[in-house]
Amino acid sequence: MKPGLTAFFILLFAVLCVLGILANGFIVLVLSREWMRSGRLLPSDMILISLGASRFCLQWVGMVRNFYFFLHLVEYCRGTAWQFFGLHWDFLNSATFWFGTWLSVLFCVKIATFTHPTFLWLKWRFPGSVPWLLLGSLLVAFIVTLLFFWGNYSMYQGFFIRKFSGNMTYEQWSRRLEIYYFLPLKFITLSIPCSIFLISIALLITFLRRHTRRMWHNAHSLQDSSTQALTSALRSIISFLVLYVMSFVSLVIDAALFLSSDSDWYWPWQILTYLGTSVHSFILILSNLRLRRVFRQLLLLARGFWVA
C-alpha cells in the first residue's frame, strides 16, 4: 500500500477513535450528572453508563495499543506490552458485548407487548435485575480475560523458549494455538451474548414491523407522528443489529487472522473493528431524549462560540 494511502487510513482510524471517545464520554458525563442530581438511576441509564464507560476505555486502549504496535512492533512482541494490552482489551470487549446485549433485551421488554407468559415474566423481572446482570457481566468478562491471558502468556513464553513438540517452528505452534484455542474461545464467549442479542432484536423488530404496519393502515397520513416515531425506532434497532453483528464477526475473524502492522489491510481492518463502538454511540445519543437535548445545546454553544 502506498504511504499516502496508509497515512489516510491511520488518520481515519484516529478520528474514528477520538469521536468514539468523545461520544461515550459524553454519555457517561450526562447520565452521571443526572444520577447525582436525582440520586437514582433508571435501568436503561445503568446500562447506558456501563456501556459508555466500557466503550470509552475500549477506544482508548485500542488506539494506544494499535499505535504502539505500529511504532514498536519488536518491543510489543518481546516485552510485556502484549500481556498488558491483551488483559484490558479482552476484558473490555467481553464486558462491552454483554452490556450491549442487556441494552437490546431492555429495549425488547420495554417496547414489545407480547402476551406469552415467559415474556410477561421477563418484562416484570428484568428491570429490577439490571444491577445484578451488570455485575455478573463484569465477573464473566474477568473469567474470559483469565482464559485469554493463559493463551497469551503461553505464546509469550514460547516466543523465548522456542522448543515445541514435533519439531514445529514458533510460527506453526502459535498458529495452531490461534486456530485451536483463541478462535473457539472467542467464538464461544462472544456467541452467548450475541445469541441473546439476536433473539431480543428479532422479537423487537417483529413487534415493531407489525405495529408499524397496523398504524399505516389506520393512520390518515404517513406523516403521523406516532408512525414516524416507530419507523425511526425500527431504523435505530436495525442499525444497532448491523453494527453489533459487524463487531462480532470482525473480532472472531481477528482471532484467526493475525495481521501484522506492516500489512496493507491492517489499518482498514482496525477501522472496521472499531466502527461499531463509535457509530452506535452517536445513534444512542440521538435516540435518547435527554442526551439529544444536551447534545443539541452543546452544538448551539459551539456554533455561537465559532461565530463569535
C-alpha positions in Angstrom: 0.0 0.0 0.0 1.2 3.5 -0.8 2.4 5.6 2.1 -0.1 8.3 1.4 -3.0 5.8 1.5 -1.6 4.2 4.7 -1.5 7.7 6.3 -5.1 8.3 5.2 -6.3 5.1 6.9 -4.3 5.9 10.1 -5.8 9.4 10.2 -9.3 7.9 9.7 -8.7 5.4 12.4 -7.5 8.1 14.8 -10.5 10.3 14.0 -12.9 7.4 14.5 -11.4 6.6 17.9 -11.5 10.2 19.1 -15.1 10.6 18.0 -16.0 7.4 19.8 -14.1 8.6 23.0 -16.0 11.9 22.9 -19.4 10.3 22.3 -19.0 7.7 25.0 -17.5 10.2 27.5 -20.5 12.5 26.8 -23.0 9.7 27.6 -21.2 8.9 30.8 -20.9 12.5 31.9 -24.5 13.5 31.2 -26.1 10.4 32.8 -23.7 10.7 35.8 -24.8 14.3 36.3 -28.5 13.1 36.2 -27.6 10.4 38.7 -26.0 12.9 41.1 -28.9 15.3 40.7 -31.8 12.8 41.3 -29.9 10.3 43.4 -31.2 7.3 41.4 -30.7 5.7 38.0 -33.2 4.1 35.7 -32.3 0.6 34.5 -31.7 2.0 31.0 -29.4 4.6 32.4 -27.4 2.0 34.3 -26.8 0.0 31.1 -26.0 3.1 29.1 -23.5 4.4 31.6 -21.9 0.9 31.8 -21.8 0.6 28.0 -20.5 4.1 27.6 -17.7 3.6 30.2 -16.6 0.3 28.7 -16.6 1.7 25.2 -14.8 4.8 26.3 -12.0 2.7 27.9 -12.0 0.3 24.9 -11.4 3.1 22.4 -8.5 4.4 24.5 -6.9 1.0 24.9 -7.4 0.2 21.2 -6.0 3.4 20.0 -2.9 3.3 22.2 -2.4 -0.4 21.5 -2.6 -0.1 17.8 -0.2 2.9 17.6 2.2 1.2 20.0 2.0 -2.0 17.9 2.6 0.0 14.7 5.5 2.1 16.0 7.2 -0.5 18.2 6.5 -3.9 16.7 9.6 -5.7 18.1 9.2 -4.3 21.6 5.5 -5.1 21.5 6.1 -8.8 20.8 9.1 -9.2 23.1 8.0 -7.1 26.1 5.2 -7.2 28.5 3.0 -4.8 26.4 1.4 -7.8 24.7 0.0 -9.1 28.0 -0.8 -5.6 29.4 -2.9 -4.6 26.4 -4.3 -8.1 26.0 -5.7 -8.1 29.5 -7.5 -4.8 29.1 -8.6 -5.5 25.5 -10.2 -8.9 26.3 -11.9 -7.7 29.4 -13.4 -4.5 27.9 -14.5 -6.4 24.7 -16.3 -9.0 26.7 -17.9 -6.5 29.0 -19.0 -4.3 26.1 -20.7 -7.2 24.3 -22.6 -8.2 27.4 -23.7 -4.6 28.1 -24.9 -4.2 24.5 -26.8 -7.4 24.9 -28.6 -6.2 28.0 -29.5 -3.0 26.3 -31.2 -4.8 23.5 -33.1 -7.0 26.0 -34.2 -3.9 27.9 -35.4 -2.3 24.6 -37.4 -5.5 23.8 -39.1 -5.9 27.2 -40.0 -2.1 27.4 -41.3 -1.7 23.8 -42.8 -5.1 22.8 -46.1 -6.2 24.2 -46.2 -10.0 23.5 -48.7 -11.9 25.7 -46.6 -15.1 26.2 -46.3 -15.9 29.9 -42.5 -16.2 29.7 -42.2 -12.7 28.1 -44.5 -11.2 30.6 -42.4 -12.7 33.5 -39.3 -11.3 31.8 -40.9 -7.9 31.4 -41.7 -7.8 35.1 -38.4 -9.2 36.4 -35.8 -7.8 34.1 -35.6 -4.1 35.1 -35.0 -5.0 38.7 -32.3 -7.5 37.8 -30.2 -5.0 35.8 -27.7 -4.2 38.5 -27.0 -7.9 39.2 -26.8 -8.6 35.4 -24.2 -5.8 35.0 -22.1 -7.1 37.9 -22.4 -10.7 36.5 -21.2 -9.4 33.2 -18.1 -8.0 34.8 -17.5 -11.3 36.5 -17.9 -13.2 33.2 -15.6 -10.7 31.5 -13.0 -11.3 34.2 -13.1 -15.1 33.8 -12.9 -14.8 30.0 -9.9 -12.5 30.4 -8.1 -15.1 32.5 -8.6 -17.7 29.8 -7.2 -15.4 27.1 -4.3 -14.4 29.4 -3.3 -18.0 29.7 -3.1 -18.3 25.9 -1.3 -15.0 25.5 1.2 -16.0 28.3 1.8 -19.3 26.6 2.6 -17.6 23.3 4.8 -15.1 25.1 6.8 -17.9 26.8 7.0 -19.8 23.5 8.5 -16.8 21.8 11.6 -17.1 24.1 11.8 -20.9 24.7 11.4 -21.9 21.0 11.1 -25.6 22.0 8.0 -27.4 20.7 6.9 -30.9 20.2 7.1 -32.4 16.7 9.9 -30.1 15.5 7.4 -27.3 14.9 8.5 -23.7 14.4 7.3 -20.9 16.7 5.1 -19.6 13.8 3.5 -23.1 13.3 2.9 -23.5 17.0 1.4 -20.1 17.5 -0.8 -20.6 14.5 -2.1 -23.8 16.0 -2.8 -22.0 19.3 -4.7 -19.3 17.5 -6.8 -21.8 15.5 -7.5 -24.4 18.1 -7.6 -22.2 21.3 -8.2 -18.5 20.6 -10.7 -18.9 17.8 -13.0 -21.4 19.6 -12.7 -19.5 22.9 -13.6 -16.1 21.3 -16.4 -17.7 19.3 -18.0 -19.4 22.3 -17.6 -16.5 24.7 -19.0 -13.9 22.2 -21.7 -16.2 20.8 -23.5 -16.5 24.1 -24.3 -12.7 24.4 -24.7 -12.4 20.6 -27.3 -15.2 20.6 -29.3 -13.4 23.4 -28.9 -10.1 21.5 -30.2 -11.6 18.2 -33.2 -13.2 19.9 -34.2 -10.0 21.6 -33.6 -7.9 18.5 -35.6 -10.3 16.3 -38.6 -10.2 18.7 -38.4 -6.4 18.8 -38.2 -6.0 15.0 -41.1 -8.4 14.6 -43.2 -6.4 17.0 -42.3 -3.0 15.5 -43.0 -4.2 12.0 -46.4 -5.5 12.9 -47.2 -2.4 14.9 -46.0 0.0 12.2 -48.0 -1.9 9.6 -51.2 -1.6 11.7 -50.6 2.1 12.2 -50.0 2.7 8.5 -53.4 1.1 7.7 -55.2 3.1 10.4 -53.4 6.4 10.1 -54.9 9.1 7.9 -51.4 10.2 6.7 -48.0 8.6 6.6 -46.7 11.7 8.3 -48.4 10.8 11.5 -46.1 11.5 14.4 -46.5 8.0 16.0 -45.9 6.3 12.7 -42.7 8.3 12.2 -41.5 7.6 15.7 -42.0 3.8 15.3 -40.3 3.9 11.9 -37.4 5.8 13.4 -37.1 3.3 16.2 -37.1 0.5 13.7 -34.3 2.1 11.8 -32.3 2.6 15.0 -32.8 -1.0 16.0 -31.7 -2.3 12.6 -28.6 -0.1 12.7 -27.8 -1.5 16.2 -28.1 -5.0 14.8 -25.9 -4.4 11.8 -23.1 -2.7 13.9 -23.3 -5.3 16.7 -23.0 -8.3 14.2 -20.2 -6.5 12.3 -18.2 -6.1 15.6 -18.9 -9.8 16.4 -17.7 -11.0 13.0 -14.6 -8.8 13.0 -13.5 -9.9 16.4 -14.0 -13.6 15.6 -12.1 -13.3 12.4 -9.4 -11.3 14.1 -8.8 -14.3 16.4 -7.9 -16.5 13.4 -6.4 -14.0 11.1 -3.4 -12.2 12.6 -2.5 -9.1 10.6 1.0 -7.6 11.2 1.2 -3.8 11.3 3.1 -3.8 8.0 0.2 -5.5 6.2 -1.8 -3.4 3.7 -5.0 -4.4 5.3 -4.1 -3.7 8.9 -5.5 -0.2 9.3 -8.6 -0.8 7.2 -9.3 -3.8 9.4 -8.9 -1.8 12.6 -11.3 0.8 11.2 -13.9 -1.9 10.6 -13.3 -3.4 14.1 -13.9 0.0 15.9 -16.6 1.3 13.6 -19.5 -0.2 15.6 -18.4 1.1 19.0 -18.0 4.6 17.6 -21.0 5.0 15.3 -23.6 3.3 17.6 -22.7 5.7 20.5 -23.9 8.6 18.3 -27.1 6.6 17.5 -27.7 6.2 21.2 -27.2 9.9 21.8 -29.7 10.9 19.0 -32.3 8.3 20.1 -32.3 9.3 23.8 -34.3 12.4 24.6 -32.1 13.7 27.4 -28.8 13.0 25.6 -30.1 14.5 22.4 -31.3 17.7 24.2 -27.9 18.2 25.9 -26.0 17.4 22.7 -28.1 19.9 20.8 -27.3 22.6 23.5 -23.6 21.9 23.1 -23.8 22.2 19.4 -25.6 25.6 19.7 -22.9 26.7 22.2 -20.1 25.6 19.9 -21.8 27.3 16.9 -22.2 30.6 18.9 -18.5 30.4 20.0 -17.4 29.8 16.5 -19.4 32.6 15.0 -18.3 35.0 17.7 
